[in-house]
Structure formats: structure tokens, C-alpha cells
Amino acid sequence: SHAFAFGVTAYQASWLKYHYPLEFYFGLFNQQPMGFYNLETLKEDARRHGIQVLHPDINRSREKCTIDGDAVRLGFLNVASVGRAAARAAIDARDSDGPFASIADFMERTGIPHEGLDNLSDAGAFDSLAVDRRAIRWEIGLRYRPVDSQLALALPVSADMAELNQATAWEQMDGEYRTMGLHPDGHVMAYLREQLGSDVLTSQDMSGLEDGTEVTVAGLVIRRQRPLGKAVFITLEDEHGHSPLILWPKVYARYRQVLKEPLVQVKGAISRRDGTMNILVAHVKKLAVVMEAPKAKNWG
């Protein structure tokens, strides 16, 4: 009965994903957290199926994800420290008095706390009003007053804006991972690829390699699973797809601390059995990267 129910669910989900991919991912995003994968992995799967995921936007987002043209628009609740009350305040202010014209306008009409404002900035929610997220955070700091403090005069802050270096692409990506758990425009491994060397293959490179081929791959750990059997199963994700790993007990015992890191590089041999491909891992090392990476799902 369990197999039958699972088969029906798998068929229905596959049918929806094939015929209505936009609606499929929109519904899936709005049911998180759930299931086997984090939101970054679901975003990558959506991207590979032609569905774009857009940043939250103070003038377009609702509480949860919405369909925006041919894309999925992230909602206010996808941003850390922006709870239902803050999301509702932003939506009600916009619905009653029109779109927000500036950062100051948004702050005055919503009363969202400082941390929520900073996280909205790092998530890209103010990008339609200003292009430099570092300057946006500076302006928020200049303008912010706690709700229970004395009201300040709405004076211009242009004279107090500092000359700041614009945030780099890496810094913007790191801020999005920290505040939303995903990077809508790409994947962390795309930023790291040039540093790894030509001997480190992508998940895409392994499709035609034969059983027993020695390989080196790297990626973001998205799944750790230790069932009742001996082996430990781990999945790495890169900018092209997934690399399934198998670690036998002695190998896992040797590298179990390293495997707690979010980004790792492994060496091993390809194993092809019954139409499936795995990498039998022999060596693991962490990638020396400082960032707020999406959390892996751990099972067993």
C-alpha cells in the first residue's frame, strides 16, 4: 500500500512538473520547509527546467511566493527576521497608499525593525529603488529610529552618505544565502570553479565516464543519509547538478568531521550498477571558503 501510494504521488507530481512547471515550483516553494531538499536545491532544479526565481521586491512581493510573469517571485516571508507582522505591514501600506517611492518612504510607512530592513536589503528587495546594497544599508542606518523613540524630523541624509565601495558579486551572493538560504541568480560553485583547477570535474562531466574511472569533484553538501546499512550516502550539488557519493564505514570514520563542512572536495572512483551512478569516496577535504551556506538535510 505504501509503494502504491508513493507511485501515485510520484506520477501526479511528475505530470504537473512536466505540463505546468511554473505552477509546480510556485506551489512547492510555498510549502517549505518540507521534503528531501532545501530551497536552494529546489531553485536550481527550477532553473534547469527553465523557471526563473526572482528576488523579493518591496513593490511586487506578497507574504509568500507569487507568479510574476513567467517566473516565481520570492515573498517577504522568504527573508529572515521578516515575520508575518512585518510582511503584512508592508503589503497593507502598499495596497492602501500605493507603491513605495524610496527607502525612506518604505521605512516611514511600515515601521519594520532594523534587522528586518537590513535583511531585506541583503535579499535584494530594494534593488528596484537603488543598485548598491551597501549604500542602502548605510542609508537605513542613518534613517532608522526605534518605534518607541522620539520621532525624528524627516531631514535629507544625502550629505551624510559615505563613499563606499559597491558590494561585490560574492558579497551579494553571501548576503542572499544568509538571509534567504538561496541565491536566485546562480550557485556558489559557479563562483569557485576557476579556483579549483581543471582536474576537478563538474557533475555534468561525469555522465559519459566508465565504471572505475578515478575522479575529483567538489560541491555543496545538500544531503547526508545514514540508513541501517553500512554505507553513508551524501549528495554534492554544483552549478550543473548532483554528484551522489558513497562512503564505506572506514572512510566515513576518517572524514566524518570534514563532512560536516558545507563545501567539500572529494576523490574517488565511479561505480555504475543497475543503471545508477555513484562515486565511491576515498579522500575528502573541505573547501576553504567563509560564507553562510545553505543547510544540508540530514537523515538517519
C-alpha positions in Angstrom: 0.0 0.0 0.0 2.9 2.4 0.8 4.5 1.6 -2.6 1.2 2.1 -4.4 0.5 5.5 -2.7 4.1 6.7 -3.3 3.8 5.6 -7.0 0.6 7.6 -7.5 2.1 10.7 -5.8 5.3 10.4 -7.9 3.2 10.1 -11.1 1.0 13.1 -10.2 4.0 15.3 -9.3 5.9 14.3 -12.4 2.8 15.1 -14.6 2.5 18.6 -13.0 6.2 19.3 -13.3 6.2 18.4 -17.0 3.0 20.1 -18.1 2.8 23.0 -15.6 6.4 23.7 -14.3 5.8 27.3 -13.3 2.8 26.4 -11.1 4.6 23.2 -9.8 7.5 25.2 -8.5 5.4 28.0 -7.2 3.3 25.5 -5.1 6.4 23.7 -4.0 8.2 26.9 -2.8 5.2 27.9 -0.8 5.1 24.6 1.1 8.6 24.9 2.6 10.1 23.6 4.8 9.4 20.1 3.7 10.8 17.1 1.9 14.2 16.0 0.9 15.9 19.2 -0.4 16.4 22.8 0.8 15.2 25.8 -1.1 18.5 26.4 -2.9 18.4 22.9 -4.4 14.7 23.4 -5.5 15.7 26.7 -7.1 18.5 25.1 -9.0 16.1 22.4 -10.2 13.6 25.1 -11.3 16.4 26.9 -13.2 17.4 23.7 -15.1 13.7 23.4 -16.1 13.5 26.9 -17.5 11.8 28.6 -14.5 13.5 31.7 -13.1 13.3 32.6 -9.4 13.2 36.3 -8.7 14.4 38.3 -5.7 11.8 39.6 -3.3 10.8 43.2 -4.2 9.2 45.7 -1.8 6.8 46.8 -4.6 5.9 43.4 -6.0 6.2 40.7 -3.4 3.4 39.4 -1.2 3.8 37.3 2.0 4.6 34.1 0.2 5.9 33.4 -3.3 3.8 34.6 -6.3 3.8 34.0 -10.0 5.3 37.1 -11.7 5.1 36.7 -15.5 6.9 33.5 -16.4 8.9 33.4 -13.1 8.4 32.7 -9.4 8.8 35.9 -7.2 10.1 35.3 -3.7 7.9 36.7 -0.9 8.6 38.7 2.2 8.5 35.6 4.4 11.4 34.1 2.5 13.6 36.7 4.2 15.0 36.0 7.7 13.7 38.3 10.5 10.8 39.5 8.3 7.8 37.8 10.0 4.1 37.9 9.2 3.5 41.2 11.0 6.2 43.0 9.1 5.2 41.4 5.8 1.6 42.4 6.4 2.6 46.0 7.3 4.4 46.3 4.0 1.6 44.9 1.9 -1.1 46.9 3.7 0.8 50.2 3.3 1.4 49.5 -0.4 -2.2 48.4 -1.1 -3.7 51.4 0.7 -1.3 54.3 -0.4 0.4 53.0 -3.5 4.0 51.8 -4.3 6.9 52.8 -2.2 8.9 55.7 -3.8 12.0 55.4 -1.8 13.8 53.7 1.1 12.7 56.5 3.4 9.1 56.1 2.2 9.2 52.4 2.9 10.6 52.8 6.4 8.2 55.6 7.4 5.1 53.7 6.2 5.9 50.2 7.5 7.9 50.6 10.8 9.8 47.4 10.2 12.6 46.8 12.7 16.3 47.5 11.8 17.3 43.8 11.3 14.4 43.1 9.0 15.3 46.2 6.9 18.9 45.1 6.6 17.9 41.6 5.6 15.5 42.9 3.0 18.4 44.9 1.6 20.7 41.9 1.5 18.0 39.9 -0.1 17.7 42.4 -3.0 14.2 43.6 -2.1 15.3 47.3 -2.6 17.1 46.7 -5.9 14.4 48.3 -7.9 15.0 51.6 -6.0 18.8 51.6 -5.7 21.5 49.5 -7.2 24.1 49.5 -4.4 23.1 47.3 -1.4 25.9 48.5 0.8 24.8 52.1 0.3 21.2 51.0 1.0 22.2 49.6 4.4 24.1 52.8 5.2 21.0 54.9 4.4 18.9 52.6 6.6 21.3 53.1 9.4 21.1 56.9 9.1 17.4 57.0 8.9 16.4 54.3 11.4 14.7 55.3 14.7 13.2 52.7 17.1 9.4 52.8 17.1 9.2 53.8 20.8 11.8 56.6 20.5 11.2 60.3 19.9 10.2 61.0 16.3 12.9 62.5 14.2 12.4 65.2 11.6 12.4 63.8 8.0 15.6 65.6 7.0 17.7 64.7 4.0 20.6 62.3 4.5 22.4 62.8 1.2 25.2 64.9 2.9 25.9 62.0 5.4 26.1 59.3 2.7 29.6 57.9 2.7 31.7 56.9 -0.4 31.6 53.2 -0.1 32.9 50.5 -2.5 30.0 48.8 -4.1 29.2 45.3 -2.8 30.9 42.6 -4.9 29.0 39.8 -6.6 30.4 37.4 -3.9 29.2 39.6 -1.1 25.8 39.9 -2.6 25.6 36.2 -3.0 26.7 35.6 0.6 24.1 38.1 1.9 21.4 36.3 0.0 22.4 32.9 1.3 22.5 34.3 4.8 19.1 36.0 4.6 17.1 33.6 2.4 19.1 30.3 2.1 19.3 30.7 -1.7 21.0 32.8 -4.4 18.4 33.4 -7.1 20.9 34.3 -9.8 23.2 31.3 -9.6 25.1 28.9 -7.4 28.2 29.3 -5.2 30.1 26.7 -7.1 30.0 28.8 -10.3 32.0 31.5 -8.3 34.5 28.9 -7.0 35.0 26.9 -10.3 38.1 28.9 -11.5 39.9 28.4 -8.2 39.5 24.6 -8.3 41.6 23.6 -11.3 40.8 21.6 -14.4 41.2 18.3 -12.7 38.1 19.0 -10.6 35.1 17.8 -12.7 31.6 19.1 -12.6 28.6 16.8 -12.2 27.9 17.2 -15.9 31.4 16.0 -16.8 30.8 12.5 -15.3 27.9 11.5 -17.4 30.0 9.6 -20.0 32.7 8.2 -17.8 33.1 4.5 -17.4 32.8 2.4 -14.3 36.0 2.5 -12.2 37.2 5.9 -13.5 39.1 7.9 -10.9 37.5 11.4 -10.4 37.7 14.5 -8.3 34.6 16.5 -7.7 33.5 19.4 -5.4 30.3 20.9 -4.3 27.8 22.0 -1.7 26.6 19.2 0.6 22.9 19.1 0.3 22.1 15.7 1.8 23.6 13.3 4.3 21.9 10.0 4.9 23.0 7.0 7.0 20.4 4.2 6.8 20.6 0.9 8.7 23.2 -0.5 6.2 26.9 0.1 6.4 27.4 2.8 3.8 26.8 6.6 4.3 25.2 8.4 1.3 26.0 12.1 0.6 24.9 14.3 -2.3 27.0 17.2 -3.6 25.5 19.9 -5.6 27.3 22.2 -8.1 26.2 24.7 -10.8 25.2 21.8 -13.1 23.5 19.2 -11.0 24.2 16.5 -8.3 27.1 14.1 -7.6 26.0 11.1 -5.4 28.7 9.8 -3.0 29.0 6.5 -1.1 31.4 6.3 1.9 32.2 2.9 3.4 32.5 2.9 7.3 36.3 3.2 7.5 36.3 6.1 5.0 33.4 7.9 6.8 35.1 7.5 10.2 38.3 9.1 8.9 36.5 12.1 7.4 33.3 12.5 9.4 34.4 15.9 10.8 35.3 17.2 7.4 32.0 16.0 6.0 30.2 18.4 8.4 31.5 21.3 6.4 29.1 22.8 3.8 31.6 22.7 0.9 33.9 19.8 0.2 36.1 18.3 -2.5 36.3 14.5 -2.8 38.4 11.9 -4.7 37.0 8.5 -5.6 36.0 6.1 -8.3 32.9 6.0 -10.4 30.6 3.0 -9.7 27.9 2.1 -12.2 25.4 -0.6 -11.0 22.0 -1.4 -12.4 21.7 1.9 -14.3 22.8 4.1 -11.3 26.0 6.1 -10.9 27.8 6.8 -7.6 31.3 7.9 -6.6 33.0 5.6 -4.1 34.9 8.1 -2.0 38.5 7.6 -0.9 39.5 11.1 0.2 37.7 14.2 1.4 38.9 17.8 2.1 37.0 20.9 2.9 37.0 24.0 0.6 38.4 26.9 2.5 35.5 29.3 1.9 34.0 31.6 4.5 30.3 32.1 3.8 26.8 31.4 5.2 26.0 28.3 3.1 22.5 26.7 2.9 22.0 23.9 5.4 22.0 20.3 4.3 19.2 17.8 5.1 20.4 15.1 7.4 18.7 11.7 7.6 19.4 8.7 9.7 
